[in-house]
Amino acid sequence: MIDSTAYNLSLNLLQEASTPFGFVAAVQEHDNYKRVWTRDGVITSIAALLSGDKKLIETAKLTIETLLNNQHPVGFMPSNVSPSGDVVSYGGTSGRADNPSWAVIGLSAFTVLTDDKSLWGKYQPEVNKCFSVMDAWEFNGKHLIYVPQSGDWADEYIQHGYILFDQLLRLWALRLASSIKENKLWQDKAENIVKSIQQNYWKMESSESAYAPNLLHQMKDASGKFWLMGFNPARVYKYFDLQANTFALLLEIGNEEQNNTVISWIKNLYEQKKSILPSFYPTIKEGDEDMNDLKNNYAYSFRNQPNYFHNGGLWPVWNGWLASALAKQGETSLAKRITADIHAANAKDDLFNECLHGVDKNPCGIPNCTWSAAGAIIAEQAVNESFIKLFKF
């Protein structure tokens, strides 16, 4: 049963974040948050579409139009667009490798959930450019895109290389697009991405199909309890990536044994935390080798102290997707507990903070953050037939 009070507060924030150009990331100006961002805007638009609220669905449409109208000529998508629409950023030190996928996901979700194909027909050139630029970002034609540091949502974290979450977003984009318009090139690419993920992101002892020979000896550092966060020529990342493992469950990448192993690990972590889960675990601490990569990777101020922000922080938005993945896997009890925890997190202090401290659980990000409300809506709508449509291929 939906927590109507918390749910309505979430809808109210989406209304407050609505502009003539789409959803802004936060309702107060802070470090460019009061702009239409590709990933934030698409996630919020999906929540709006699931809500069934006509005004919010109209803002979702405006969001998608704003983003696709500002695609770069070579195919990559904006990081964000100003509320007036006259200033466009395509990223800082590096661009955003996840945004072409999010753009196609947003357009496709709108089309699937409204049965309105007007935007789909209008933006086919932009869809093709999104897929084309991601093909180029493979660099070697081996079906995985190479993500630069600061190249996806966790833009002040340490990861770069073949990051699993970005591969899964691309896969979802291809599958959703193919569900609207049959396209053998898209379908074949999706199948090849699935094979590459299955062959390279679960701990292996030996494999002739490994992406590269160095991945085999690097696998000693992998867990074997969850999907690998990613790898590059120098290393694998040993950390648990909540986003990647959530979408691996949603997109049904694993077999039954792998799914059960991941869910068991998530349950154990939940019993430790008794709250929404950290996006990356364990936390990088002072003295850890990876802290050196964190310390200078920030735009305005250093936020990745232990248990803050990306470094062990608790994000309602990604826990909303986790709750939906658990519900899809039949883990309804835990899904409900996490949904209640999301509402509790969103109710703290100035409401809807973007993230919470990983230990004391106090808000430590930007308040009135739109996608924190979106995470709550997505969690509540996880058993909705509309949500199921987004992952039914």
N, C-alpha and C positions, 0 to 999 in steps of 0.2 A: 504494500500500500504506500502511495506517495505521501511524503511529509509535506502537506499542502502549504504550511506556513513558510518553511525554508524554500520550497520550490517556487512559490510566488515571489519571494524576495529575489530569487535568482532571475526570474522573468523580468522583474522590475528593473534590475541592473541592466539587463540587455536593452530594455526600453530606453533607459537613461543614456546608454552608450550608442544609441542610434543617431546617425546623422544623414544628411542627404547624399553622402558618399559611401555610406555603409557603417559597419560597427567599428568603433575605435577600441583600442586595446585597454584603455583605462579612462575613467571619466574626468580625472584631474590630470593636468599637464605635468609630466615628470619624465625627463630623458626621452622625449619623443613618443611616450606611450599614448598620447592622445592623437593617434594617427590610425589609419586603416592599414593593418599589417597582414601580410599574406597568410601566415600560418595561424595567427590568433583570429583573424577575420574568418577564415574558413572553418575552424573548429567552432567558433561562436555561431556561424551560419548553420552548421550542422545541428547544433543545439536548437537554434531557432526553427529550423525545418521540422525537427522532431516534436517541438512543442505544439505545432499546429496553429500557433498564433498568427493571424493574417498580417498584422503590422510588422511583426518580427520577420516573417517570411519575405515581405517586401524589402526590408533592410538587408536580408541575406542576398537577395537579387542585386541590390545596389552595390553590396560589397564585392560580389563576383565581377560585376561590370567594371567597377573602379580598378580592380586588380588587373583584369585582362586587358582593359583599355590602356594600361600603362606597362604592358610587357615590353621588354627591350627588343629591338629589332632582331637580335640573334637568337632570342628565345628564352633567356632567363627572366625570372619574375621579380617584381619589386620586393625589397625588404619591407618597405612601408611607403604610404602615400599620405601627404598632409590632408587634413580635413577639407581644405579648400580645393584640393586636387591639383595644385600648381607646383608642388615640390615632391619629387620622387627620389627615394634612396634605393639603390640596388645592393646595399651592404656596406660594411666598413672596410677593414683591412682585407677581408675576403668576402665573397658573395655568399648567397644562401642556396646550398645545393638541394635542400628539401623543398624549396618553394615551387618549382615547376610541378612536382607531384601534388602538393597541396592545392595548387590552382586547378589542376585537372580533377582532383577529388571533389573540390567545392562545386565546380560546374556540373560534374557527373551526379553528385548527391542531389543538387537542386533539380536536375532533370529527372532522376529516378523517383524522388519523393514528391514531386509536384505534377509529374506527367506533362509538364510544360517544356516543349523542345525548342522554344524560340531562342534561348541563349545558346543551346547546344549547336543549333544550325549557324548562328551568328559567329561563334568563336571556334569553328573547326580549324582555321589557319593557326590560331594561337595554340590549340591543343597539339597540333602536329609539330609546332616549334618547340613546345615543352618536351615532347618525347624525343625530338631530334637533338636538342641540346644535351639531354641526359645520355643519349647514345654517345655523343662526343665525349662526355665526361667519364666514360669507361676508359678511355685512352688506349685500350688494347683489345677491344671487342670481346671481352670475356664475361660480359653480362652483369658486372658490378660497377657502380659508379664510385669514383674516388672523391671523398669529401675533404675539403681543406679544413684546417683548424679554424674554429669559429664559423664553420660553414653550415650549421643547422641550429636547432632551437637552443641547444646548450652551448651558446656561443662564447661563454667564458670558461668552459671546461677544457679538458686536456685532449680529447679525442680527435684524431684525424686519420684518414685512410678509408678502408672499406668498412664503413660503419653500418651495422646491421639495420638499425632503425630506418635509415635512409633508403636502403634496398627494399624494405617492406613497404614503405610509402609509395615507392615507384611501382611495386607489384600491385598494390591496391589501386593505384591510379589506372594502370593498364587493365586490370580486371573490371573495374567499374566502367571505364570507357567502352570496353568490349561488350559489356552487358547492354549497352545502349545501341552500339553500332558494331556489327560483326566485322572484325578486321583481323585477317590471318597474321599479319606482321605483329600486331599487338599481342595476339594470343600466343604466338610462338615465343615472343620475347618474354612474356609472363612465365611460360613453362620453363624457359631456360634460366630465368632468375630463381624460380623455385628450386630447381635442381642444384644450382650453385649454392644457394643458401643451405640446403639440406646437406650438401657435401662438405661445406667449409665452416659452418658456424656452430657445429656441435662437436664436442671433444672427440678427436679421432686418435687411434693408435698408429694406423698406417692407411694410406689411401693413394691409389694412383690418380684419383680425380682431384686431389688437393689443388687449390688455386695456384700455389707456388711451392717449390720444395722447402723453402724456409718456414712455411706454415706448419709443417710436420714437427720440426724440433721445437718450435715456439709453443706448440700445444701443451707442453708440460705445465705451463702456467695457467691453463684454462681450468674451469671448475668441474665441468661434467654434470653439474646440477641444474644448469640453465643455459640458454642460448648465449653464445659469445657476443660480447658487445661490439667487437670489431678487431681488425688487424691492419697492419701496414708492413712495409718491408722490414722494419726493425723489431716488431713486437706484436703480441696480442694484448688486448685489454682484459684484465682479470676481473673487472668490476661487474656487478649485477646491474644491468640496464633495464629499469622498470618498463620504459617505453617499448623497447625492442621485444621483451618477453611478452608484454601485453598484446602487441600486434601480431606476434607469432601465434598466439592463441586465437586471436580474432580471425586471422587469415588461414588458420588450420595448416600451419607449416609442418608441425611435428606429427609423429605417430602417437599411438595411445600411450606407450611407455614414456616417451619424451614429455608429452603433455602432463602426465601424472607426476613426473619428476619435477617439472617446473612448478606445478600447482602446489606440490608438497613443500618445495623450498619457499614459496611465497607464504604459505600457511605458517611455516616455522618463523619466518621473519615477522609476520604479523603478530604472532604470539610474543615475540620479543618487544616489538614496538608498541603494541596496543593502540595503534593509531593508523592514519594514512601512511603509506610507505614512502621511503626516500626514492628519488629518481635514480640515484646512483649509490651503490653500497659495496664495500664499506667506505666510510668517510676517509678522505686523504688528510693526514694529520701533519703537524709540524715535524720535520725530520724525515718524513717519507720522501722518497726520490721524486715522486710525481708532484710534490708541492712546488718544486721549482718551475714546472710548466704552468702552474696556476697563477703564480704571484704577479706576473706582469701582463697577464691576458685579461685586461678589462678596459672598458671605454671611458667610464666616468669615475668610478671608485672601486677598490678591491672588495668584492662581496663574497668571495669563495673561501672565507675562513672555515675551519672545520664545523660541519653541521649547518652551514648557511648556504643559501642559494642553490647552485648546482651541486655543490660539494656536501651531499648528505641532507639537503633541504627537502621539505615535504611539500609537494605541489598538488593542490586539489584537482587541477585539470587532468593530470595524467592518472590520478587515482580514479577519476570518473571513467576513463577508458578501461582501467583495470577492473572496476566493478562490472562494467559491461562485458568484458572478456570472461570473467568468472561466471557471470550469469549465463553466458552463451555455452560455457563448458559444464553447466549443471550445478555449479557451486553457489547456489542461491543464498545460502545462509551467510557465507563470508561476503558475498556481494552486498547483501543488505547491511552488514556490519560496517563495511567500508563506506557505503553510501551515507550512513548515519554519521560516520567520522568526518566525511567531507562537509556535511552540513555543520557539524560542530566547529570545524576549522574555519569555515566561511563566516561563522557568526562571531568570531573573535574581534575585539577592538573596533576598528573602523569598517569592518566587514569586507569580505571577499579579497583578502590579501592574496598576492600571487603565490607566496610560499611561506612556510613556517619553519622555525628552527627544528633541527632533527632530534634534539634531546628535550629541551624545555617546551617545545611546541608553540612558542610564542611567534606572532607574525614578524617576519623579517624581510618583507619585500614591499611592493607598491600596493596600497589599498584600493578597493573598488576596481579590481582587475577583472575585466569582462570574462576572460576564459576560465577563471575560477568558478564563476557562476555557470558557465557553459559546462564545466566538468560535472557539476551537481545535476544539471538537466540531463546530460547524457547518461549518468548513472541511473537516474530515475526512469529513463526511457529505454533501458537496456532490454526489456522484454517486450517492448512495443514492436508490432509487426513492421513498422516503418524502419526501425533500427535494423531489424533482421535482414531487410531488403539490401542494406548496404554491404552485407557480407554473405550474400547468397548467390553463388556463382555456378 
